[in-house]
Amino acid sequence: MAERVLVAGLGLLGGSFARALRRVRPDCRILGLETDPVHGGQARALGLVEGLWDPGSAGEPFDLVFLAVPPSAMAPVLETIRPGVGVRTLVMDACSVKGPVLRAMAQAFPGHGGLVPAHPIAGSHASGPASADPALFTGCQVVLSPLPSTEPWALTAARKLWCDLGAGVREMEAEDHDRTLALLSHLPHLAAFALAGLASGADLSLAGPGFRDSTRLARCPPGLWADIALANREALGPLLEAYATRLIGLKGLLDGGDRAELQKCLMNGALGGE
Amino acid sequence: MAERVLVAGLGLLGGSFARALRRVRPDCRILGLETDPVHGGQARALGLVEGLWDPGSAGEPFDLVFLAVPPSAMAPVLETIRPGVGVRTLVMDACSVKGPVLRAMAQAFPGHGGLVPAHPIAGSHASGPASADPALFTGCQVVLSPLPSTEPWALTAARKLWCDLGAGVREMEAEDHDRTLALLSHLPHLAAFALAGLASGADLSLAGPGFRDSTRLARCPPGLWADIALANREALGPLLEAYATRLIGLKGLLDGGDRAELQKCLMNGALGGE
């Protein structure tokens, strides 16, 4: 029987997942769930999904529910999908923050064996269904952070799915994941918004490739990133402070004209040329 | 008679200039000046220059001297080139900071009509003669900051030269240039070093494209950037402080859980998606 799939959230991640899944499992039936009617309409028109799911309709439970929604939407969407979740439904998210998602999943579906919190480390500053890219996950890494209730069949199915999509899979504790991603992703995003904010109103006509790269992440949706930052604020707050302290330290070395110490400080972060 | 050119500093900028110049003026004779014997040898072996200049040798003054050295090397190199500078020698630099360069040039060659301080806004994190790229300046912008002593023939020759190399030219007061570049280039460079420094020692295996872009400038040579930062510290210091203040402000909003205000702050720097 054809696999039944629900993709909740038809933006960049959800849309890309639908496109990528259809490539490797051409027989699967993909329905969508989307609170934004414009995105929902686009996703249908683009053929990302066969149709939008009506939670009130009777029907078999899904084989897979993929939740590609921001952290703050997780709790309500977990309630919405309830009629589509059976004992053998694999429920997977794609959030960049895992701690709050694990708690929300465990609360909504206590003891459910099919819960597999996931974070595919892929993305782009593009957003919306029109940016859906079937190759988004090719070569990316996916972190799985299973719950105590997660059963082996679900973990195996999740691993196989991401491998089929061309991604590498590793398991990681939610807390380790969140601390690591705060440093490698959430801080750079907020830093880019802050840097671009400092330059807002300035004449950017002399901006070179360095400025463009340094502020590329400020092209991401600010609402989504406010959401992610808040969801991971325990790990992110101290990093924002440590980063600011380093910048103030550099200013002190400039004020003091201490070339040797300044160079030593920059060396500490030097990644080496080509 | 063939144009005689001296390129002082045979790293990325000087080497690229030599390669680019030879493309558009195949007859010119390019000599090099380089304190690093390894770079000097590489530049000769790669054919960037016909040979290295001996300041003690008698000979005609150069038509053009291009100074591609860090700010801190400017004063000594201006002394070294003295025997090669005649009344009709165009002397041009490529520094990312203009104020101190103008002062050093005016002090070394008071009243000289051929001084044209220049900043081609081009570059890469690569360095050394082997990274010389004849297309480095194609499509880039070049800022010229003439001195009171600069004569029209020199400014005209400088404009024509950069146009021939495919660059766009504009004139700008040194002070305006330095303030603008502190924001658009020097701050992003120091921020990248600081961000990469914060992550030094961390497991980078989960770093995605966002982290790579945000820290790309930390692949630049730390010694050069310590030099540039110090040369522009008056403009750069307050920006480091303002940037740190913004980051601390974001931390405060995270601590307070103020989603609306956090989103507003990020919106302020949002560059818009695709």
Interface residues (C-beta under 8 A of the other chain):
Chain A: S72 I121 A122 G123 S124 H125 A126 S127 G128 S131 C140 Q141 V143 T180 L181 L183 L184 S185 L187 P188 H189 L190 A191 A192 F193 A194 L195 A196 G197 L198 A199 S200 A202 D203 L204 S205 L206 A207 G208 P209 G210 F211 D213 S214 T215 R216 L217 A218 R219 C220 P221 P222 G223 W225 A226 D227 A229 L230 R233 L236 G237 L239 L240 E241 A242 Y243 A244 T245 R246 L247 I248 L250 K251 L254 D255 G257 R259 L262 Q263 C265 L266 M267 N268 G269 A270 L271 G272 G273 E274
Chain B: S72 I121 A122 G123 S124 H125 A126 S127 G128 S131 C140 Q141 V143 T180 L181 L183 L184 S185 L187 P188 H189 L190 A191 A192 F193 A194 L195 A196 G197 L198 A199 S200 A202 D203 L204 S205 L206 A207 G208 P209 G210 F211 D213 S214 T215 R216 L217 A218 R219 C220 P221 P222 G223 W225 A226 D227 A229 L230 R233 L236 G237 L239 L240 E241 A242 Y243 A244 T245 R246 L247 I248 L250 K251 L254 D255 G257 R259 L262 Q263 C265 L266 M267 N268 G269 A270 L271 G272 G273 E274
